[in-house]
Amino acid sequence: MQTLVTLCVLLSLLFCVRADVVERFEDEPECMRYFYKEKVPEWGASTPRAARLCQRFNNKYHFATLYDTNHRIAVYSAYHFQPSNGGGREKRWFVEPQLVNKSWQTEMKDAYWLGKDHPGVYLGERQALNEDYTHSGFDRGHLNPNGHHAVPSRNATFTLTNVVPQNPKLNQNAWKIHESQLTDLFRDKCSKAYVLVGAIPSADNWIVKNNVKRVNIPDYLWNAYCCVDNNGRPIQSGAATARNTEDNWVEKVSLEELGKFLQQFSNQPVVELFYNNCRA
């Protein structure tokens, strides 16, 4: 891998172009490290027109996202926890250039400047845009939370391919508290924590702009984690679900219970979210 990177630098990326959008996560080794034991979940794999994003910022990958281009929300984001070092809270919101045109740059970019680079090209056919959320009544709810990362990975979470329309009361209260509790758990008990955070789209509830259904408002959010020791052995796992409403409640469950919960939204077997269900 080091040889490949060095060669890319020497050739100024003339012949070595890394992609953000890949056919399979397995095609990009650096992207696979966000999945425990490099096992990609089968959950969501059959989502129509799903895009697999290796989220790239400052010429480096930071996490992985399975993105539903029909609903313009993520199926899930996969990452491993990093203690925050402060800073990195972006005022910008990034979009994925390769969801507009596969030949465009291989790194997330501020939509304003991407639009300046490509005047007259609509950026939102296959992804949400910042203006979709403006005055919508919903928060731009991170799936992969910015508070679970150090800079620059924290900056990278501010891509609209990593957010969903989230009820403000839930996002700013119970879900925020749950993310903070996970931070304490991961710091105290885990040598490394692998995390998946996803959303269940609604049947027909959308952010509508100019009479166009732009962004699906999910019915549920969920997350799951696998905590390992210094030898990479699983020592703890867990999961949670939350209705995306003002109920403002996060239900903590086991991985097995989450699997049963997700199964009701899929015709395909959920199987397991982590290798061997995060068991030693």
C-alpha positions as CSV (number, residue, x, y, z in Angstrom):
1,M,0.0,0.0,0.0
2,Q,2.9,2.4,0.9
3,T,4.5,1.7,-2.5
4,L,1.2,2.5,-4.3
5,V,0.8,5.8,-2.4
6,T,4.4,6.8,-3.1
7,L,4.0,6.0,-6.8
8,C,0.8,8.1,-6.9
9,V,2.6,11.0,-5.4
10,L,5.6,10.7,-7.8
11,L,3.3,10.6,-10.8
12,S,1.2,13.5,-9.4
13,L,-1.8,11.3,-9.7
14,L,-1.5,11.3,-13.5
15,F,-1.9,7.6,-13.8
16,C,-3.0,6.6,-10.2
17,V,-6.5,8.0,-9.4
18,R,-8.2,6.9,-6.2
19,A,-12.0,6.8,-6.2
20,D,-14.5,8.0,-3.7
21,V,-17.3,6.0,-5.2
22,V,-16.4,2.3,-5.6
23,E,-18.2,-0.7,-7.0
24,R,-17.5,-2.7,-3.8
25,F,-16.0,-1.6,-0.6
26,E,-13.7,-4.6,-1.0
27,D,-12.1,-3.0,-4.0
28,E,-10.5,-0.3,-1.7
29,P,-8.4,-1.9,1.0
30,E,-8.1,1.4,3.0
31,C,-11.9,1.6,3.1
32,M,-12.2,-2.0,4.5
33,R,-10.5,-1.1,7.8
34,Y,-13.7,0.6,9.0
35,F,-15.4,-2.8,9.1
36,Y,-14.6,-5.3,11.9
37,K,-12.3,-8.0,10.5
38,E,-13.0,-6.4,7.1
39,K,-16.5,-7.9,6.9
40,V,-19.0,-5.7,5.1
41,P,-22.6,-6.2,6.3
42,E,-25.1,-7.7,3.9
43,W,-27.6,-5.3,5.3
44,G,-28.6,-2.8,2.7
45,A,-26.5,-4.4,-0.1
46,S,-29.5,-4.8,-2.3
47,T,-30.7,-1.2,-1.9
48,P,-31.6,0.0,-5.5
49,R,-29.0,2.5,-6.9
50,A,-26.9,2.4,-3.7
51,A,-23.5,4.0,-3.9
52,R,-20.5,2.8,-1.9
53,L,-18.6,5.8,-0.7
54,C,-15.1,5.7,0.7
55,Q,-15.3,9.1,2.4
56,R,-12.2,11.1,1.4
57,F,-11.1,14.4,2.9
58,N,-7.6,16.1,2.7
59,N,-6.4,13.2,0.5
60,K,-7.2,10.5,3.1
61,Y,-10.1,8.1,3.7
62,H,-11.9,8.6,7.0
63,F,-15.0,6.3,7.0
64,A,-17.3,4.4,4.7
65,T,-20.9,5.1,3.7
66,L,-23.5,3.0,1.9
67,Y,-25.6,5.7,0.3
68,D,-29.2,5.4,-1.1
69,T,-29.3,7.8,-4.1
70,N,-33.0,7.3,-4.5
71,H,-33.9,8.5,-1.1
72,R,-30.9,10.7,-0.8
73,I,-29.9,9.5,2.6
74,A,-27.4,7.0,3.9
75,V,-28.2,3.4,4.5
76,Y,-25.4,3.4,7.0
77,S,-22.0,4.8,7.8
78,A,-19.2,2.6,9.2
79,Y,-16.3,4.0,11.2
80,H,-14.0,3.3,14.1
81,F,-14.1,5.6,17.2
82,Q,-11.3,8.2,17.8
83,P,-11.2,10.4,20.9
84,S,-11.9,13.9,19.9
85,N,-9.1,16.5,20.2
86,G,-11.4,19.5,19.8
87,G,-11.8,21.7,16.8
88,G,-13.0,20.5,13.4
89,R,-16.6,21.6,13.6
90,E,-17.3,22.7,10.1
91,K,-19.5,25.5,9.0
92,R,-19.4,24.1,5.5
93,W,-21.4,21.1,4.2
94,F,-19.7,18.9,1.7
95,V,-21.1,16.9,-1.2
96,E,-19.7,14.0,-3.2
97,P,-18.5,15.1,-6.7
98,Q,-18.4,11.6,-8.0
99,L,-22.2,11.2,-7.4
100,V,-22.6,14.0,-10.0
101,N,-20.0,12.8,-12.5
102,K,-17.7,9.8,-12.0
103,S,-14.9,11.7,-13.7
104,W,-14.9,14.5,-11.2
105,Q,-12.5,14.9,-8.3
106,T,-12.1,12.1,-5.8
107,E,-12.7,14.0,-2.6
108,M,-15.7,15.6,-0.9
109,K,-16.1,19.3,-1.6
110,D,-18.1,22.3,-0.4
111,A,-21.1,22.3,-2.7
112,Y,-20.8,26.1,-3.2
113,W,-17.3,25.8,-4.7
114,L,-18.1,22.6,-6.6
115,G,-20.9,24.6,-8.2
116,K,-18.5,27.4,-9.1
117,D,-16.2,24.8,-10.7
118,H,-19.1,23.4,-12.8
119,P,-21.6,26.2,-13.5
120,G,-24.9,25.2,-14.8
121,V,-24.6,21.5,-13.6
122,Y,-27.2,20.4,-11.1
123,L,-25.5,18.7,-8.2
124,G,-28.5,17.2,-6.4
125,E,-29.8,14.5,-8.8
126,R,-28.3,11.7,-6.7
127,Q,-27.6,13.4,-3.4
128,A,-29.1,15.9,-0.9
129,L,-27.9,19.5,-1.0
130,N,-27.6,21.9,1.9
131,E,-30.6,24.0,0.7
132,D,-32.8,20.9,1.0
133,Y,-32.4,21.1,4.7
134,T,-32.8,24.9,5.0
135,H,-36.1,25.8,6.7
136,S,-37.2,22.1,6.5
137,G,-37.8,21.8,10.3
138,F,-35.3,19.0,10.5
139,D,-31.7,18.9,11.7
140,R,-28.9,17.7,9.5
141,G,-28.4,14.7,11.7
142,H,-25.0,13.0,11.6
143,L,-25.0,9.2,11.3
144,N,-21.2,9.0,11.9
145,P,-21.1,11.6,14.7
146,N,-18.5,14.4,14.5
147,G,-17.9,14.0,18.3
148,H,-16.5,10.4,17.7
149,H,-13.5,11.7,15.8
150,A,-10.3,13.7,16.0
151,V,-9.4,16.3,13.3
152,P,-9.4,15.9,10.3
153,S,-11.8,12.9,10.5
154,R,-14.1,15.1,12.4
155,N,-14.2,17.6,9.5
156,A,-15.0,14.7,7.1
157,T,-18.2,13.8,8.9
158,F,-19.7,17.1,7.7
159,T,-20.7,15.6,4.3
160,L,-24.4,15.6,3.4
161,T,-23.9,11.9,2.4
162,N,-23.5,11.2,6.1
163,V,-26.6,13.0,7.4
164,V,-30.3,12.4,7.4
165,P,-33.3,14.6,8.3
166,Q,-33.5,14.1,12.0
167,N,-36.1,15.3,14.4
168,P,-34.5,18.3,16.3
169,K,-35.7,17.2,19.7
170,L,-34.3,13.7,19.2
171,N,-31.0,14.9,17.7
172,Q,-30.3,17.5,20.3
173,N,-31.4,15.4,23.3
174,A,-31.7,11.6,23.6
175,W,-29.6,10.8,20.6
176,K,-26.9,13.3,21.6
177,I,-26.9,11.8,25.1
178,H,-26.6,8.3,23.6
179,E,-23.6,9.3,21.5
180,S,-22.0,10.8,24.6
181,Q,-22.5,7.7,26.6
182,L,-20.9,5.7,23.8
183,T,-17.9,8.0,23.9
184,D,-17.4,7.3,27.6
185,L,-17.8,3.5,27.0
186,F,-15.4,3.5,24.0
187,R,-12.8,5.5,25.9
188,D,-13.0,3.4,29.1
189,K,-13.3,-0.1,27.8
190,C,-12.3,-0.5,24.1
191,S,-8.9,-0.6,22.5
192,K,-10.8,0.0,19.3
193,A,-14.6,0.3,18.7
194,Y,-16.1,-0.5,15.3
195,V,-19.4,1.3,14.8
196,L,-22.3,1.2,12.3
197,V,-25.0,3.9,12.3
198,G,-27.9,3.8,9.9
199,A,-31.4,5.0,9.0
200,I,-34.6,3.3,7.9
201,P,-36.4,5.3,5.2
202,S,-40.0,6.1,5.5
203,A,-42.6,4.9,3.0
204,D,-43.5,8.3,1.7
205,N,-42.4,11.1,4.1
206,W,-40.1,13.6,2.4
207,I,-38.5,17.1,2.6
208,V,-40.3,18.7,-0.4
209,K,-38.8,21.7,-2.2
210,N,-40.6,23.4,-5.1
211,N,-43.1,20.5,-5.2
212,V,-40.2,18.0,-5.6
213,K,-39.6,15.1,-3.2
214,R,-36.0,15.8,-2.3
215,V,-34.9,14.0,0.8
216,N,-36.6,11.0,2.5
217,I,-37.3,11.5,6.2
218,P,-36.4,8.3,7.9
219,D,-38.7,6.5,10.3
220,Y,-35.9,5.2,12.5
221,L,-32.3,5.6,13.3
222,W,-30.1,2.8,14.6
223,N,-26.5,2.1,15.6
224,A,-24.4,-0.9,16.5
225,Y,-20.9,-1.3,17.9
226,C,-18.2,-4.0,18.4
227,C,-15.6,-3.2,21.1
228,V,-12.3,-5.1,21.0
229,D,-9.2,-5.3,23.2
230,N,-5.5,-4.8,22.4
231,N,-5.4,-8.2,20.6
232,G,-8.5,-7.4,18.5
233,R,-10.7,-9.8,20.5
234,P,-14.3,-8.8,21.0
235,I,-15.1,-7.8,24.6
236,Q,-18.4,-6.0,24.4
237,S,-21.1,-5.2,21.8
238,G,-24.4,-3.4,21.8
239,A,-26.9,-1.5,19.7
240,A,-29.8,1.0,19.8
241,T,-32.8,2.1,17.9
242,A,-34.8,5.4,17.9
243,R,-38.0,6.5,16.2
244,N,-37.3,9.7,14.4
245,T,-40.0,11.7,16.2
246,E,-40.4,14.0,19.2
247,D,-40.8,10.8,21.3
248,N,-37.1,11.6,22.1
249,W,-36.3,8.0,23.2
250,V,-33.4,5.7,22.4
251,E,-34.0,2.0,23.0
252,K,-30.8,0.1,23.9
253,V,-30.8,-3.5,22.5
254,S,-28.4,-6.3,21.8
255,L,-26.9,-7.0,18.3
256,E,-29.2,-10.0,18.0
257,E,-32.3,-7.9,18.9
258,L,-31.2,-5.2,16.4
259,G,-30.9,-7.9,13.7
260,K,-34.5,-8.9,14.4
261,F,-35.6,-5.3,14.3
262,L,-33.9,-4.6,11.0
263,Q,-35.3,-7.9,9.5
264,Q,-38.8,-6.5,9.5
265,F,-37.7,-3.9,6.9
266,S,-36.0,-6.2,4.5
267,N,-36.9,-9.2,2.3
268,Q,-33.2,-10.3,2.4
269,P,-31.7,-12.0,5.5
270,V,-29.9,-9.5,7.7
271,V,-27.4,-12.2,8.8
272,E,-24.9,-10.3,11.0
273,L,-23.7,-6.7,11.1
274,F,-20.2,-7.7,12.4
275,Y,-18.1,-10.7,11.8
276,N,-19.4,-13.6,14.0
277,N,-21.8,-11.0,15.6
278,C,-18.8,-9.6,17.5
279,R,-18.3,-12.8,19.5
280,A,-14.9,-14.1,20.6
